[in-house]
Amino acid sequence: MSTTPSRDSLTLTPPRITKVEFASILATAKSPAASEAGQVFEILTASGVDPSFALAQFRVESQYGKAGYAAITGSWGNMLYDSSLCVHAKPIDGRAAPYYKATNGYTYATYLNYKDAIADYCNYIHWYKDNYGLDTIYEATARWIGKVAGSKYHLNYVDIIVNDMISYEFKEGEFYETGDKMLVCVNDNFDTTTGRVKTKYPVKDGQELFRGTDGTSFKTLDLSTPTSLAWFIGDANGSTDWGSVFIRTVANPKGQWVYIKDIDPTKIVKVA
């Protein structure tokens, strides 16, 4: 895809990530859906639903099927049961009906496999668009969680999804970070609506880079090939001791996120 994922990205769009990347993310997360990853990806793309969005929502709803009620229901996240939409739902654990009445008062669809679950997930996403005109991530997620669009809960929910989608598109390479990720960008350095970074920071030759905010050093930046970009994203996890920076060099044109310790805020420059 040519545009960075944002709140206004469409839910129905060609895939941002490949089938291999999709499967790798589920396998690395040890998701129960990992064995069906290829088939799930094909169902999503055939239906026109962005696999990156579906994957990120799967994580925020259920940690890729490992947590909450989805670990019981086999659902793609936490799909409420609707007989007209959940046409592939099946009874589980000897139940007579294809749903699970949870202690929180909601009734969730149940599935025997993730191929059926993702087919009904696609039904939901198309229903939002066809019946209500909700075709962006921002709009669809508000309907999904039943919260007022723009409420604090909704904005946190959608921004976590968007940030996950961004992270899927950047892989380990010359520069990378592993460890705690910054889920909410602070100091107004990142526009989550447009996906644009609004500030930059000078990164010098010999700058020490870190994998995460646990103090584990990664490497010393060698600018024998000049830096093309060094964008400042924000304080990592709200800590002013660490800054999250996106670095792109001639040798690594795709670029990668890294952490830098003790960033000098006076050197952060606004981008017009």
C-alpha positions as CSV (number, residue, x, y, z in Angstrom):
1,M,0.0,0.0,0.0
2,S,1.2,3.5,-0.7
3,T,-0.4,5.2,2.3
4,T,0.4,4.9,6.0
5,P,-2.5,3.3,7.9
6,S,-4.6,5.9,9.7
7,R,-8.0,6.2,11.4
8,D,-9.5,7.1,8.0
9,S,-8.1,4.1,6.1
10,L,-10.7,1.9,4.4
11,T,-11.6,-1.4,5.9
12,L,-12.3,-2.8,2.4
13,T,-9.1,-2.4,0.5
14,P,-6.3,-4.5,-1.1
15,P,-4.0,-6.2,1.4
16,R,-1.2,-4.1,3.0
17,I,0.8,-7.2,4.1
18,T,1.5,-10.4,2.3
19,K,0.2,-13.9,3.2
20,V,3.6,-14.8,4.5
21,E,3.7,-11.8,6.8
22,F,0.2,-12.5,8.0
23,A,1.0,-16.1,8.8
24,S,4.3,-15.2,10.5
25,I,2.6,-12.7,12.8
26,L,0.1,-15.3,14.0
27,A,2.8,-18.0,14.3
28,T,5.1,-15.7,16.3
29,A,2.2,-14.9,18.6
30,K,1.4,-18.6,19.0
31,S,-2.2,-17.9,18.0
32,P,-4.6,-20.8,17.8
33,A,-5.4,-19.4,14.3
34,A,-1.9,-19.9,13.0
35,S,-2.5,-23.3,11.4
36,E,-5.3,-21.7,9.3
37,A,-3.5,-18.5,8.5
38,G,-3.2,-19.0,4.8
39,Q,-6.9,-19.9,4.3
40,V,-8.0,-17.0,6.6
41,F,-5.8,-14.6,4.5
42,E,-7.4,-15.9,1.3
43,I,-10.9,-15.5,2.6
44,L,-10.2,-11.9,3.7
45,T,-8.6,-10.9,0.4
46,A,-11.4,-12.6,-1.6
47,S,-13.9,-10.6,0.4
48,G,-11.9,-7.4,0.0
49,V,-11.3,-6.9,3.7
50,D,-7.8,-5.5,4.6
51,P,-6.0,-8.4,6.4
52,S,-3.8,-6.0,8.3
53,F,-6.9,-4.3,9.9
54,A,-8.5,-7.7,10.6
55,L,-5.3,-8.9,12.2
56,A,-4.9,-5.8,14.4
57,Q,-8.4,-6.0,15.6
58,F,-8.0,-9.7,16.3
59,R,-5.1,-8.8,18.6
60,V,-6.8,-5.9,20.4
61,E,-9.9,-8.0,21.0
62,S,-8.3,-11.2,22.0
63,Q,-4.5,-11.2,21.8
64,Y,-4.9,-13.2,18.5
65,G,-7.4,-15.6,19.9
66,K,-5.6,-16.4,23.2
67,A,-7.4,-14.2,25.7
68,G,-10.9,-13.4,26.9
69,Y,-14.1,-15.0,25.6
70,A,-12.6,-15.5,22.2
71,A,-10.4,-18.2,23.7
72,I,-13.6,-20.1,24.4
73,T,-15.7,-19.2,21.4
74,G,-13.1,-19.6,18.6
75,S,-14.4,-16.3,17.2
76,W,-12.3,-13.8,15.3
77,G,-12.1,-11.5,18.3
78,N,-15.4,-11.1,20.0
79,M,-18.2,-11.2,17.5
80,L,-21.7,-10.8,18.9
81,Y,-24.1,-13.5,17.7
82,D,-26.5,-12.3,15.0
83,S,-28.3,-15.1,13.0
84,S,-28.3,-13.1,9.8
85,L,-24.5,-12.4,9.9
86,C,-23.1,-15.3,11.8
87,V,-24.2,-17.8,9.2
88,H,-21.1,-20.0,9.7
89,A,-21.3,-20.2,13.5
90,K,-21.4,-23.7,15.0
91,P,-22.2,-25.0,18.5
92,I,-19.2,-25.9,20.7
93,D,-18.6,-28.0,23.8
94,G,-21.9,-29.9,23.3
95,R,-24.0,-26.7,23.3
96,A,-27.3,-26.9,21.4
97,A,-26.9,-23.4,19.8
98,P,-24.0,-21.7,17.9
99,Y,-23.4,-19.1,20.6
100,Y,-22.1,-18.5,24.0
101,K,-23.9,-16.5,26.7
102,A,-21.1,-14.9,28.7
103,T,-21.3,-13.6,32.2
104,N,-20.9,-10.0,31.0
105,G,-24.4,-10.2,29.5
106,Y,-23.4,-10.5,25.8
107,T,-24.0,-13.4,23.5
108,Y,-21.0,-14.3,21.3
109,A,-20.9,-16.5,18.2
110,T,-19.0,-19.7,18.5
111,Y,-16.9,-21.5,15.8
112,L,-15.2,-24.8,15.2
113,N,-12.5,-23.3,13.0
114,Y,-11.2,-19.8,12.1
115,K,-12.1,-20.2,8.4
116,D,-15.8,-20.0,9.4
117,A,-15.1,-17.3,11.9
118,I,-13.3,-15.0,9.4
119,A,-16.1,-15.5,6.9
120,D,-18.6,-14.1,9.3
121,Y,-16.2,-11.4,10.4
122,C,-16.2,-10.3,6.7
123,N,-20.0,-10.4,6.8
124,Y,-19.9,-7.9,9.6
125,I,-17.4,-5.5,7.9
126,H,-19.5,-5.5,4.7
127,W,-22.7,-5.0,6.6
128,Y,-21.3,-1.9,8.3
129,K,-20.4,-0.4,4.9
130,D,-23.5,-1.6,2.9
131,N,-26.1,-0.7,5.5
132,Y,-24.6,2.2,7.4
133,G,-21.9,3.6,5.1
134,L,-19.2,2.8,7.8
135,D,-16.3,2.1,5.5
136,T,-13.3,3.5,7.5
137,I,-11.5,2.0,10.4
138,Y,-12.6,4.9,12.6
139,E,-16.3,4.4,11.7
140,A,-16.3,0.6,11.8
141,T,-14.6,0.3,15.1
142,A,-17.0,2.7,16.8
143,R,-19.9,0.5,15.6
144,W,-18.0,-2.7,16.6
145,I,-17.4,-1.7,20.2
146,G,-20.8,0.2,20.6
147,K,-19.2,3.4,21.7
148,V,-19.7,7.0,20.6
149,A,-17.2,7.8,17.7
150,G,-14.5,10.1,19.1
151,S,-15.0,9.1,22.7
152,K,-11.9,8.5,24.8
153,Y,-12.4,4.8,24.8
154,H,-13.0,4.6,21.1
155,L,-10.0,6.8,20.2
156,N,-7.7,4.6,22.3
157,Y,-9.2,1.5,20.7
158,V,-8.8,2.7,17.1
159,D,-5.3,4.2,17.7
160,I,-4.0,0.9,19.1
161,I,-5.3,-0.9,16.0
162,V,-3.7,1.7,13.6
163,N,-0.4,1.6,15.5
164,D,-0.4,-2.2,15.2
165,M,-1.1,-2.0,11.5
166,I,1.9,0.4,11.1
167,S,4.1,-2.0,13.0
168,Y,3.2,-4.9,10.7
169,E,4.7,-3.0,7.8
170,F,8.1,-2.6,9.4
171,K,10.3,-5.6,9.8
172,E,13.5,-6.3,11.6
173,G,16.4,-5.2,9.5
174,E,19.5,-3.0,9.9
175,F,17.6,-1.0,12.5
176,Y,14.9,-2.4,14.6
177,E,13.4,-2.5,18.0
178,T,12.2,-5.3,20.1
179,G,10.6,-4.9,23.5
180,D,8.0,-2.5,24.8
181,K,6.2,-0.7,22.0
182,M,4.7,2.8,22.2
183,L,1.0,2.4,21.7
184,V,0.0,6.0,22.1
185,C,2.1,8.8,20.5
186,V,2.5,11.8,22.8
187,N,3.5,15.4,22.5
188,D,1.5,15.8,19.3
189,N,4.4,14.5,17.2
190,F,2.3,12.0,15.2
191,D,-0.9,12.8,13.4
192,T,-3.0,9.6,13.7
193,T,-5.6,10.9,11.3
194,T,-3.2,11.4,8.4
195,G,-0.5,9.0,9.4
196,R,2.1,11.8,9.2
197,V,5.0,12.4,11.5
198,K,5.1,16.1,12.4
199,T,8.6,16.5,14.0
200,K,12.2,15.5,13.3
201,Y,15.3,15.0,15.4
202,P,19.0,15.2,14.4
203,V,20.6,11.8,14.6
204,K,24.4,12.0,14.7
205,D,27.1,9.6,13.5
206,G,28.0,7.4,16.5
207,Q,24.6,7.7,18.1
208,E,23.8,4.7,20.3
209,L,20.6,3.0,19.4
210,F,18.5,0.7,21.6
211,R,16.2,-2.2,21.1
212,G,13.7,-1.1,23.7
213,T,13.5,0.9,26.9
214,D,15.1,-1.8,29.1
215,G,18.6,-0.3,28.4
216,T,19.7,-3.1,26.1
217,S,22.0,-1.5,23.6
218,F,21.5,-2.5,20.0
219,K,24.2,-0.8,17.9
220,T,26.1,2.4,17.2
221,L,24.8,4.3,14.3
222,D,27.3,4.4,11.4
223,L,26.5,7.2,9.0
224,S,29.1,6.4,6.5
225,T,26.0,6.4,4.3
226,P,24.1,9.5,5.1
227,T,20.8,9.5,7.0
228,S,17.9,10.3,4.7
229,L,15.4,10.7,7.4
230,A,15.3,10.8,11.2
231,W,11.7,11.4,12.4
232,F,10.9,11.9,16.1
233,I,7.8,10.0,17.0
234,G,7.4,10.8,20.7
235,D,8.4,9.9,24.2
236,A,8.4,6.1,24.5
237,N,5.6,4.9,26.8
238,G,5.3,8.4,28.1
239,S,8.8,8.5,29.5
240,T,10.9,11.5,28.8
241,D,14.0,9.4,29.4
242,W,13.5,7.7,26.0
243,G,12.5,8.8,22.6
244,S,11.2,6.7,19.7
245,V,12.8,7.6,16.4
246,F,12.2,6.4,12.8
247,I,15.5,6.2,10.9
248,R,15.9,5.7,7.2
249,T,19.3,5.5,5.5
250,V,20.5,4.9,1.9
251,A,21.5,1.4,2.9
252,N,18.1,0.8,4.6
253,P,15.6,2.8,2.5
254,K,12.6,1.2,4.1
255,G,13.7,2.3,7.6
256,Q,13.1,1.1,11.1
257,W,12.0,2.2,14.5
258,V,14.6,2.5,17.2
259,Y,14.9,4.1,20.7
260,I,17.4,6.8,21.7
261,K,18.1,7.6,25.3
262,D,17.9,11.1,26.8
263,I,16.7,12.9,23.8
264,D,17.2,16.7,24.0
265,P,13.7,18.2,23.5
266,T,15.2,21.5,22.4
267,K,16.5,19.8,19.2
268,I,13.1,18.6,18.1
269,V,12.0,20.5,15.0
270,K,8.5,20.9,13.8
271,V,7.8,19.9,10.2
272,A,5.7,22.3,8.1
